Amino acid sequence: MSKDLATEIIQTLRQRGSQAYLVGGCVRDLLLQREPADYDIATSATPALVMEVFPDSYGVGAQFGVVLVPLHPVDRAGPERSRSVVEPPGGGLHNGKGNTIEVATFRSDHGYSDGRRPDEVRFSQHPQEDVVRRDFTINGMMLDPASGEVLDFVGGRDDLAAGIVRAIGDPAQRFAEDKLRMLRAVRFAARFGFEIEASTFAAIERAAHEINVVSRERVRDELTKMLTEGHGRRAFLLLEESGLLKGVLPEISAMKGVQQPPEFHPEGDVFAHTLLLLENLPTPCPSTLAWGALLHDVGKPATFRVAPDRIRFDNHVDVGVKIAEEICERLRFSNHDTAQILALVDNHMRFSHATRMNQSTLKKFLRMPAFDEHMALHRADSLASHRNLSTYTFVQHKLAEIPPEKIRPKPLVTGDDLIAAGYTPGPEFRKILDAVENAQLEGSLSSHETAMEFVKAKFPQDANGISSQVASS
């Protein structure tokens, strides 16, 4: 559907006397016989003409010459605010780009004083002038979808065939224009199994210390793509080798050289283990699972000690949760994603106790939100170390054999029931209700009547309606 619409847009613009081609990553992917995630168009038509031809389109900062054409017609009855949004290509407003076709006017960019946006944009009638401002040769080709002709002014086809990520022109200048391109070079190399061309890589090494001028959200999103596309291990090896990792995630770089007890971790140090774990994640991988996997042992460097019996990491989970929380805050994750990432870090060692848990503890463990992510992390963690999946199999069997209504049963007793029985509301209610739930999960209580008898016997009331047992505790 997206390709059909893109082709239709190109044909319409050409009928109006403008040049128009597919451009960028979609051309690269089509030449690699991959399905593009989205389709971009480059044209000699001005943004005003594009929006005139496509009334449902809207500008993404008119000064940058980018117009988004929706895949489906949009309601134009609302205010005109959506037709002029002042955010350049690469900004946060592109998060919804999968529902649109990006149409950009040929242009040349001049000056990047903030290391992200061009200070001045000049529209052009020449596709070659537009291409030479782009990042890498493999992303710098244009394609006529009707004839199949490829416009390649930068040697992109040769680099694609050779498996090379090469900056267009002077790599130092390309990275000075937008320092996020250093991370993109790593991601493309990892995704496609390509090598980064020597002068391009050397320019990354020289400028790696400047990566923190990029907004934290853009860094987070680029790292998330590396982690979820199925090639996280190679991406993070390249990040470390280039010097970028110390800038974006020094806590992960600190894992390198932190030894582990070989009887449990024959694969090597904490860094080696973490990267091997990334290789065992499912594809596609939820972003929270990917980040939970990356950070699951982030507390080990700070807790490393050599004890008389073996290497130990006392309280590394608690320390890791605090470090992971700092990272999530720094990279501005949503509260929802932060909560799940921290839960993965906090609970990853609990699997080692699963076979010894009583029924109530096990059932509460199994009903954690997004438990499938906890399972996937434990499996990858095991495969990246001792390779023993017996606990994983045990938990799988428990999930299959225990009905959902037994894992999360309807409460036998509520706070209203306690009030009706003469108990005075207060903090002790939570302890009473937890005790009832535990007994219910263990299978020793199955009805409201037996549950209330349990309450009265275990938590007798004093004259004020307060359980003396709870009060004394």
N, C-alpha and C positions, 0 to 999 in steps of 0.2 A: 504493500500500500504506500509506504513512504517513498519508495523508488518511483512508483507510478506518478505520484503527486509531484515529486521533484522533476521528473521528465516533462510533465505537463506545464509546470512553472517555467522551465527552460524554453519550451516551445512557444509559450505565450509571450515571454520577454523578447524572443527572437522575432516574432511576428510584429512586435512594436519597434523593431529596428535596433535592438540591443544585442550585444554578445552575452552569452550565458553558458556556464559549464558547471558540472559537478566538480567539487574541489576538496582537497584535504584528506582526512582520514577515510572517508567513504571510498575515494578512488583507490587509496592504498589497500583497503580491505577487499574491494572488488577484484583488484589485480592478484591478490593472494587467495582469491576464491573463498573469502569469508563473508558472512552476512554483516553488513555495516550496522552499527547501533543506531546511526542517524545519518541523514544526508544534508550536506551543505552545498550551497550554490554561490558562485562568484559571477558577477555581472558588471557590464559597463553602465547599466541603468542606475540612475540616482535613487536614493531612498524615497524621494517624493514620487518618482514615477512608479516605483515598485508598490508603494502604498495606494497609489491611484489605480493601478491595474488590479490589485488584490485588496479590496475594501476591508476585509476582515483581518488584515495584517496589522502589525504594530511595531513601531521603532524601538530599538534597544539602544537609545542614545543616538540621536540623529547625527551627531558630529562624528560618530564612528562608522556610519554608513551601513549599519546592520538592521535588517528588518526580519521579523519572524512571521511566517505564514502558517496559520494553524492547519493541522491535518484535517480538522473538521470545522465547519463554520461556527463562529462564536456569536453570542448575543451582543449586538452593537448598540442596544438600547441604553446601556449604562453610560457613565461619564467618559469623556475622551482621554482620561488620564493614562490608559493603557497604550495609547499610540505614541507616547514619547517618554520612555523610561531611561533615565540618565545612568546607565550602567554599561560599561564596555564589554566586548567579548571576553569570556573567561571569568566573569563575575558571578556572584551568587544567583542572579536571576536566571541563569542558564540551567538551574537544577531541573526545570520542567521542559527542557529542550526536546525530550523524546516525543512530545506532542506537537512539535512544530518543525518546519523546514527553515533553516537559516539562510537568508539571502543577503549577501554582502557585496557592496559596490567595490569594484577594483579601486585600490588605494595605495598610497605610500605613506609610511609613518615616519615622523620626525621628532626626535628627542624623547627620552624616557626618564624624566627627572625623578620619578617615584619608583623606578624599577618595576613597573607594571603597565601603566597606560602611556600611550604616545601623547606628547605635548601638543602635537599638531598632526592632523590627518588631511591629506590632499587626495581628492578623488581623481581617478585616472581612467583612460580609455584603453589601456594596454594591459593584457593579462600578465605579461612578463614582469611588469613593474609591481603588480600585486603579489606575485609568487615570491619574489626575492626578499620580502619582508617577513615571510613565514619562518617557522622554527627549524624543521628538519626536512631533508630532501625527500624522504619517503612520504612526507605529508604535504609536499609542494607541487603535486601534479594536478592537472585538470583533465576532465574527461567529457567528451561529447557522447551522451548516452544514446543518441540516434545512430551515429556512425561508428562508435567505438574508438574514435581517434583520441589519443592521449597527448596532451600538451605537456611536455617535460622540458623545462628550461634549466633545471638544476641537477640533472643526473639521478633523479629519483628512481627510475626503473632499474638502472644498473645497481644502485645500492640495495634496492629491494631484492633483486636476484642474488646479490652477494651476501645478504643478511647483515647490513651495516646501518647503524643509526649515525647520521652525519649532519651536523648543523649546516644550514645554508649560509654560504659566505663565511665571514669571520665568526667563529664560535664565541669568542669573548664578547663581541658586540651583540650577538643574539642573546646571550645570557644576561648581559647588562640591561637589555631592553625589558626582559621579563625573567627574573631569577627562578620562577617556578619551572621554567623550561629545563633546568638541571634535573629536577625530579621526574619530569616527563621523559627525558632521555633514558633514565633508569627504567621507568615503567615500560616504555616501548621495547627496550632491549630484553627485559624479562619476559614480557608477554609473548614476543615473537621468537625468542631464543636467538636474538641478534647480538652482535658485538657493537660496542660504542667505538666509533672511529677514533684513532689515537689523539689527534689534535683536539677533537671535541671532548674527549675524556680528560685530557690535560687541562682544558679550560674549565671544566667542572671542578677539578681538584684545586685550581687556583682560586676559584670564586666560591667554593663550598662554604667558607666562613660567613658569607653574606646571605645565606639562605633565610636567615631569620627576619629579613626585611619583608618577606612575603607574609601575607595575612595568615593567621593561624588556621582559619577556616579552609583556605585554599590548600595549605599543607596537609591538613587532616583529610580532605577529600582525595588528594593525590595518593596519600599513603593508604587510604581505604581501598582505592582501586588496586594498588599493588597487592594488598592482602587478600582481596576477594576474587581476583582473576585467575587464581590457580598457580601462580608462579612467585609466591611470596618469598620463598627461600632464596631464589636467585636475585630477586629485587633487593633484599636486605643485605646479601653479600656485596652487591654493587654499591649500595648505600654506604656500607662500612669501608669498602675499598676506596671509594671516591672521597671520603671525608664528610659526606653529607649527613651520615647517621648521627655523628656527635652534635651536629647543629639542630636536627629536628627531634631526635629522641636519644639524648645522652644516656638515659636510664637503660636503654637496650644495648648501646655500645659498651656500657659498663659490665655487661654479662660476659664479654669476651675474656677468656683466661681464668674465669672463676670455676675451679675444678669441682667435680662431683664424685661421690663414692662410686667406684667402677662396678661394684656388685649390683648397683641399682641403675647406673647410667653408663653402660659401656660405650655409648656414642660419643662421650667427651664432655666438654665444659657446658655451662649454662647457655651460652650463645649457640653452640652447635646443636644442643638439644632443642632449643626454641625454634631454630630455623628448620630442623628436621620435622618438628611438629607441624609447622606451617605446610609442609609438603604433604601431610596426611589429612588435611582438612578437606571437607567435601567441596565440590565445584558444581554450581555456584555456591558461594559461602555467605551466610548472613554477616553483615558488617560487625554486629556485636560479638558474634562467635569468633570472627577473625581477630578482633582487638582483644577479646578475652584470652585467646590462645597466645597472642604476642606477649601479653602482660602477665600470664598466669604465674610465672616465676620471677617477676620483676623485683621481688623482695629478697632474692637470694644473695646478690652481691653484698648488700648491707648486713646480712646475718651470717655470712660465711665464718666458720671457725673449724679448726682441726682439734677434735676431741681425742682422748686416748684410744677410743675404739674405732672411730672413723670420722670423716668430714660430716659436719652437721650444719643445719640452717634453722636454728631455733626461732620459732615465731615468724618464719618467713611469709606465711600467709597473711598475718595481721599487718606486717610491715608492707607487704606487697599491695594490700588493699589501699593503704594510705598513699603509697606512691602512685598507684593506678588512678586514684581519685584526683591527685594533683595533675596528672597527665590529661585526664578527661576534662578537667576545668581549664587547663592551659589551651587545649585544642578545641574548646568550646563545643563539646558534645552536648546533645540534648539531655535533659534530666532522665528521660526514659532510657536512652541508650547507655548513659552513665550507670544507672541502676543495674542494668543487665550485665554490663561489662564487669562491674564490681562483684556482682553475685557469682559470676563465673570464676573470678580470681579467688573469692572467699570460700567457695565450696569445692574447688577441684580436688582437694586432698580427702574430702569426706568419702569418696568412693572406696578408699582403702578400708573403711569401717563397715561398708554396706553389708557384708555377709554376717556381721556380728550385731547388727542393729536389731532392737526389738521391733515388733510390728508397728507400734505407733510412730516411732522415730523413722522407720523405713518409709511408711506411707507419707509422712510429712515431707520427707526427702524427695519422693517420687512426684509430688504435686507442686514442686517449685515451678514458678512461671518459666516458660520456654525450656522445659526440662530436656527436650531433644537437643538443645545446644550444649547442655551440661554433658549429655551422653556423648555427643560428637567430640567435645573437648577431651573427655576421659579416654575415648578410643584413640584419638590422635596422640595424646600424651603417652599412652601405653606403647603404641607402635614406635614412638620416638625414643623409647628407653628400653625397658625389659621385654617388650613385645608379648607380654602375658595378658590375654584378653579374658581370663576366667571371670574377673569381677564384672566386666562389661557384659558378658554372657549371662551371669547371674541376675544382674539388674534387668536386662532385656526380658528374661523369663518371668521375673516378678511383675513387670509392666504388662506382660501378656496374660498372666494367670490371675491377677487381682482385678476384679471389675472396677471401673471408674467410680461407681457409687460407693465402693468400699474404701477407696483412696480418699475421696472427698465426700463423706456421707453428710446427710442432712443432720444438723445438730439435734440431739435428744433433749437438751435443756437450753433455755435462753435466759437472758437477764430478767425478762418479764416473769418467767416461771419462778425465779429466785425471789423476786419481790412478792409475788403471790403467796410464796411459802413463808413470808415474814422476814426475809433477809433485807438488811439495809444496804442500798446501793453504795458502792465505793470501789476503791482499787482492788479489794479482795475478790470482787466478782470475777476478774480475769483469771485468778488462780483457781477458783472453783470450776469455772467453765473449761479451763485447760485440763484440769484433772478428769472431768467428765469425758472430754473429747479423747484423751489418751486411753481411758478405759474402753471407750467405744471402739477406737481403732485397734485396740488389742483383742477385741471380740468378747469382752466380759460384760458389756452392756449392750442391749439390743432394743430397749423400749424406753419410753418416757417414764413409765412407772418405776422400773428398776433403776433408772438413772436418778430419779428424785430420792429413792431410798438410799442410794449410794451417797448422795449429797448430804442427806440428813445424818447418816451414820459417820461419814468421814469429816464433816464440817458442822458439828453441833453448834447451835446458836447460844449466845449469852442473852442477858436481859435486854440488851439494846439491839438485838437482831443481828449481831456480828458473830461470825464463826470464831469461836475461841481458838481453834487450831490455826486459822489464817492469821488472826490477830497476834498470836504468840510467835508466829514465824516471821 
